[in-house]
C-alpha cells in the first residue's frame, strides 16, 4: 500500500513539474490567448483581503496593506508591459504616463481600457482615472460597518508603482463613487508631487 501511494505521489509530482516547465517556456513577449478566469481571480483577491484584514487594526491600515501588495504587482506589470510594447522609451511626462496607464496597463490587467481620464478642475496637480465596473470588485461584498473601505486600494498601489517607474511620483488613492447603474464605479485619484509639476512647467516653457 505504501509503495502504491509513493508511485501515485511521484506521478502527481511529475505532472506538476511538466506543467511548471510549460509555463516557464512560454514567451512573455506575446499576449496569452488563455485568460485567468474572473472567478479564480476573484477568489484569490478575496483571500488577499482576508489575509490582510487579519493583520491590520483598521480600515486605513487595510487599504495601505492592499496598496503595498498592488505596488509590488505594479512594478512587475510595468516591466511586462514595456517588454511587450517592444520599446526602450519610458514615458516621463505626466499626460503621456497617464495615457499609458489608461490604455496599455489597463488592458494588460483587465483586458479593457479604463473608462475615463480627467484632470481636476480645482487642482492642476490632480488627475482621475475612472473604471465604471472594476472586474476585481465584481464579487466583493463590503459590510455596512466597513462602508468607507475601498478594495480598489490594490489598483491604486499598482498605479502608484507605475507613475514612480515613469519618474512621475504621486500620491495615489482609490475611491468608490457609485453612479446610476454602476454601484462599483471606482475613481483612482493621483496627486503629483510639486517637483513633477514644476518640471512639467519648465518643459512646457521650453517648447
C-alpha positions, 0 to 999 in steps of 0.5 A, spaced: 500 500 500 505 504 501 509 503 495 502 504 491 501 511 494 509 513 493 508 511 485 501 515 485 505 521 489 511 521 484 506 521 478 502 527 481 509 530 482 511 529 475 505 532 472 506 538 476 513 539 474 511 538 466 506 543 467 511 548 471 516 547 465 510 549 460 509 555 463 516 557 464 517 556 456 512 560 454 514 567 451 512 573 455 513 577 449 506 575 446 499 576 449 496 569 452 490 567 448 488 563 455 485 568 460 485 567 468 478 566 469 474 572 473 472 567 478 479 564 480 481 571 480 476 573 484 477 568 489 484 569 490 483 577 491 478 575 496 483 571 500 488 577 499 483 581 503 482 576 508 489 575 509 490 582 510 484 584 514 487 579 519 493 583 520 491 590 520 487 594 526 483 598 521 480 600 515 486 605 513 491 600 515 487 595 510 487 599 504 495 601 505 496 593 506 492 592 499 496 598 496 503 595 498 501 588 495 498 592 488 505 596 488 509 590 488 504 587 482 505 594 479 512 594 478 512 587 475 506 589 470 510 595 468 516 591 466 511 586 462 508 591 459 514 595 456 517 588 454 511 587 450 510 594 447 517 592 444 520 599 446 526 602 450 522 609 451 519 610 458 514 615 458 516 621 463 511 626 462 505 626 466 499 626 460 503 621 456 504 616 463 497 617 464 495 615 457 499 609 458 496 607 464 489 608 461 490 604 455 496 599 455 496 597 463 489 597 463 488 592 458 494 588 460 490 587 467 483 587 465 483 586 458 479 593 457 481 600 457 479 604 463 473 608 462 475 615 463 481 620 464 480 627 467 484 632 470 481 636 476 478 642 475 480 645 482 487 642 482 492 642 476 496 637 480 490 632 480 488 627 475 482 621 475 482 615 472 475 612 472 473 604 471 465 604 471 465 596 473 472 594 476 472 586 474 476 585 481 470 588 485 465 584 481 464 579 487 466 583 493 461 584 498 463 590 503 459 590 510 455 596 512 460 597 518 466 597 513 462 602 508 468 607 507 473 601 505 475 601 498 478 594 495 480 598 489 486 600 494 490 594 490 489 598 483 491 604 486 498 601 489 499 598 482 498 605 479 502 608 484 508 603 482 507 605 475 507 613 475 514 612 480 517 607 474 515 613 469 519 618 474 512 621 475 511 620 483 504 621 486 500 620 491 495 615 489 488 613 492 482 609 490 475 611 491 468 608 490 463 613 487 457 609 485 453 612 479 446 610 476 447 603 474 454 602 476 454 601 484 462 599 483 464 605 479 471 606 482 475 613 481 483 612 482 485 619 484 493 621 483 496 627 486 503 629 483 508 631 487 510 639 486 517 637 483 513 633 477 509 639 476 514 644 476 518 640 471 512 639 467 512 647 467 519 648 465 518 643 459 512 646 457 516 653 457 521 650 453 517 648 447 
